[in-house]
Amino acid sequence: MQLSSRNLWCVLVFLFSTRIATAQILEPFSAVPTEKRELLSKRLDGYVRAYKNREWKTLYGFISAVGRGGIDVQTFVVVMSSNHGEDFAQYPDLQTFTAYRTRKNDGYDIYGCAGAVREGEPFRGIAEVHAVFEHQDWFFTGWTFRDSSEAACKELLDPNWQPDSPLNWNRPMEEIAHAHH
């Protein structure tokens, strides 16, 4: 098979542009400084694992100063235990989170596909986790579903997908903000 110079050029341009588009999708933390991405990824994995296993004392170590709302670890454990349970739960337990993209917003909003469980019922959809870099490490102010419709996660494959509007993360986690302590 012989390609003309023009056809070869078209193929190369196509391959190069496809590679750029794929790279944008494959690097979910592209808005974060390169040297801090790996640490963010590891901390995010730990945050999700602590949520999934309801290890509230461990989770406290991943929560930002703003997210903690000034409460100590013992109060945090009580608040989280009373709001997350198998029989009666005010809030879902984050089970999985696959990051797709990040946007700077007084820290970083990480958008991805999440799975969660509330009272044994599974939920899946686009979620947002808010991360801040403080005390030379990554901490999280909280997370929320942006869209839990059936095919929501597929929307994240579109490189032009954007959330409706930024959320305000300058407040304690929902569980803490609504706790009666």
C-alpha positions in Angstrom: 0.0 0.0 0.0 1.4 3.3 -1.0 0.3 6.6 0.6 0.8 9.9 -1.1 2.5 12.7 0.9 -0.8 14.4 1.4 -2.6 11.2 2.6 0.3 10.4 4.9 0.2 13.9 6.3 -3.6 13.6 7.0 -3.1 10.2 8.7 -0.3 11.7 10.9 -2.4 14.8 11.8 -5.4 12.5 12.7 -3.2 10.2 14.9 -1.6 13.2 16.6 -4.9 14.9 17.3 -6.4 11.7 18.6 -3.5 11.1 20.8 -3.9 14.7 22.3 -7.6 14.1 22.9 -6.9 10.8 24.5 -4.2 12.3 26.7 -6.6 14.9 28.0 -9.0 12.2 29.0 -6.4 9.9 30.5 -4.8 12.6 32.7 -7.6 13.4 35.2 -5.4 15.7 37.3 -4.1 17.9 34.4 -5.2 21.1 36.3 -2.9 20.1 39.2 0.8 20.9 39.2 2.6 17.9 37.7 4.8 17.3 40.8 1.7 17.0 43.1 -0.5 14.7 40.9 0.8 11.3 42.1 0.4 12.3 45.8 -3.1 13.5 45.1 -4.0 10.2 43.4 -2.7 8.2 46.3 -4.5 10.4 48.9 -7.7 10.2 46.9 -7.5 6.4 46.9 -7.0 6.4 50.7 -10.0 8.8 51.2 -12.3 6.5 49.1 -11.0 3.4 50.9 -11.7 4.9 54.4 -15.2 6.0 53.3 -15.9 2.5 51.8 -14.8 0.7 54.9 -16.4 3.3 57.3 -13.1 3.8 58.9 -14.1 7.2 60.3 -11.0 7.8 62.4 -8.8 7.1 59.4 -11.1 9.3 57.2 -10.7 12.2 59.7 -7.0 12.2 58.7 -8.0 12.9 55.0 -10.4 15.8 55.8 -9.4 19.4 55.3 -9.5 22.0 58.1 -12.6 23.6 56.5 -14.2 20.2 56.0 -13.7 19.3 59.7 -15.5 22.4 60.8 -13.5 22.6 64.0 -14.5 19.3 65.5 -12.1 16.8 67.0 -11.6 13.2 65.9 -13.9 11.7 68.6 -16.8 14.0 67.6 -16.1 13.2 63.9 -16.4 9.5 64.5 -19.7 10.0 66.4 -21.1 12.3 63.7 -20.1 9.9 60.9 -21.3 6.8 62.6 -24.7 8.4 63.3 -25.1 9.5 59.7 -23.8 6.4 57.9 -25.3 3.0 58.6 -26.8 0.0 57.0 -30.3 0.4 58.4 -30.7 4.2 58.7 -28.4 6.5 56.8 -28.6 10.2 56.2 -25.8 10.1 53.6 -24.4 7.6 51.1 -21.1 5.8 51.7 -18.6 6.5 48.8 -17.5 3.1 47.5 -15.6 3.9 44.3 -14.3 6.9 42.5 -12.6 7.1 39.1 -11.3 10.6 38.4 -11.8 12.0 34.9 -10.9 15.7 35.2 -10.0 18.4 37.6 -10.8 22.1 37.8 -9.2 24.8 40.0 -11.7 26.3 42.4 -10.2 27.4 45.8 -8.4 24.1 45.7 -9.4 21.6 43.1 -12.7 20.1 42.1 -12.2 16.5 40.9 -15.0 15.1 38.7 -15.4 11.4 38.2 -17.6 8.4 38.1 -18.5 7.3 41.6 -20.3 4.4 43.2 -22.0 4.7 46.6 -24.3 2.8 48.8 -27.0 4.1 51.1 -29.0 1.7 53.3 -28.0 -1.1 50.9 -29.1 0.7 47.8 -26.3 1.2 45.2 -26.0 4.6 43.4 -23.7 5.4 40.5 -23.0 8.7 38.7 -20.9 11.8 38.3 -19.5 12.9 41.6 -17.3 15.8 42.7 -14.6 15.6 45.3 -13.0 18.8 46.5 -9.3 18.7 47.3 -7.0 21.3 48.9 -3.3 21.2 49.4 -2.5 22.2 53.0 0.2 21.3 55.5 2.3 19.9 52.6 -0.3 17.2 51.7 -3.7 16.7 50.1 -6.9 16.9 52.1 -10.6 16.7 51.1 -13.4 19.0 52.0 -16.1 16.6 50.9 -17.8 14.9 48.0 -21.2 15.0 46.4 -23.1 13.5 43.4 -23.5 15.9 40.5 -25.7 13.6 38.5 -26.8 10.1 39.5 -28.9 9.3 36.4 -28.4 5.9 34.7 -26.0 6.9 32.0 -24.3 9.9 33.7 -20.8 8.5 33.8 -20.8 8.1 30.0 -21.0 11.9 29.7 -17.5 12.2 31.3 -16.1 10.5 28.2 -16.9 13.7 26.2 -13.8 15.9 26.5 -16.1 19.0 26.3 -18.2 18.0 29.4 -18.3 20.7 32.0 -20.3 20.8 35.3 -23.2 23.2 35.4 -21.6 25.6 37.9 -18.9 25.4 40.6 -19.9 24.4 44.1 -18.9 26.4 47.2 -16.7 24.2 49.3 -15.8 26.9 51.9 -17.9 25.1 54.6 -17.7 21.9 56.7 -18.8 18.5 55.3 -22.5 18.1 55.1 -22.6 15.6 57.9 -20.8 18.0 60.2 -22.7 21.1 59.1 -26.0 19.3 59.9 -24.9 17.5 63.1 -26.6 18.4 66.3 -23.6 18.5 68.6 
